[in-house]
Amino acid sequence: MELDLELAEKYPELSSGLILAGLGLAAAAFGTRYLLRNQALVRKGLEAIPGGAFEKYHRGGFEPKMTRKEAAMILGIPVTANPSRIKEAHRRIMIVNHPDRGGSPYIASKINEAKDLLESPKGS
């Protein structure tokens, strides 16, 4: 007992560090216990949070033969957009995705294909 008191007096930061570590472990244990007991409630709360950053993006690849609907999705415009809106959308997207600025040549070709398809009189 006398030795313990000597160590505590000699190294006061050691005892306070151990106390803080013990409190941290206790807090982690109580937090884990709370999450495990209320797992259904926590899951329901997480599902209520609005979607992530990529929720508005289309999942999946390109169709083998591009349709007017897919072309409009690529350009971010309605299928019934007028020619000036098609050109503006194409220009805006190509500025960001141009291969000379680090964009993918494949994506750039799909953007050009979408513009050509929507500008053509008969479409698909």
N, C-alpha and C positions, 0 to 999 in steps of 0.2 A: 504494500500500500504506500509505503514511504517512497519507494522507487517510482511509482506512478505519479505521485505529486511532484517529484523532482523533474521528471520528464515534461510534465504539463507546464511547470514554471519555466523550464529551460527552452521549450519549443511551443509557445502559445499558438502560433499560426497552424501547427499541426493539429491541435485539438479542434480549432475552429473549422479547419478544412474537413475534418472527419464529420463534424456536425453538419456542415453544409452538404456533404456527399450523402449522408443519411437522409437529410430532408429531401434532397433531390430524388433519391430512390423511392422514398415514401410517396412523393407527389406523382412520380411515374406509375407506381403501382396502383394508386387510387384512380388515376386517369384511365389506365387500362381496364381496371375493374368497372368503371363507369361505362366505358365504351362497350365492353362485353355484355353488361347487363342491359344496356339500352341500344343494342345493335340495330334492331328493327326501326327504332325511332331515328337513329342517326342516319340510316340508309334512306329513309323517307325524306329526311331533311336535305340530304345531298342530292336526291333526285329532283327536289323542288328548285334547286339552283339553276338558273338559265344555262343553256348549253355552252360548250367551249368555243374557242376562236374559229374552229374549222367546221362548225355545224352548218354554215350556209353554203359550203362547197359540195359539189357533186362527188359522190363516191363511185368509183368504178372507172374503167378506161373508156377509150373511144369506140364507137360502133364501127364495124368493118366498112360500111358505106354510110357516109355522113348524111343525115336527114336535116330538113329545115329546122326541126325542133332542136337537134343537137347543135347546129350552127348558131342558132339564136342563144342557146345556153353558153356557148363558148364566148360569144361577143357580149353577153350580159344584156341582151335587148329582147323585146317581144318578137315573135315570129312575123308579126304584121308591121314591123318598123319600116319607116320610109327610107329611101336611099341616102339622104343626108345623115340620118341617125346611124345608119349602118357604117358609113364612112367615118363618122366621128368616133364611134365605138371601136372600129378597127384601128384607127390612128392612136387612140388612147391606150389600147391594149398592146399594140406593137411597140410603142415607146418603151414600155416596161419590159417586154419580152423579146426584143430584137437580139439576134445572135451577136451583133457587133457590140452589144452592151452586156454580154454575159448570159443572154437568154438561150434557151434550147432551140436548135434549128428545127427539131421535130414539132415542138409547140408552135413555133412561128409558122411552119407550113400548115398546121391545122387551123391557125387563126386566118391565114390567107385563104385557105380552102373554104372556111366558113363564110368569109366576106364574099367570095366569088359565088358560092351557092345561093346566098341570100340576094345577091344583086342580079342573078340570072332570072329571066322571065318565067321559065317553067319550074325552077326549083329542083326538087329531088329527081 
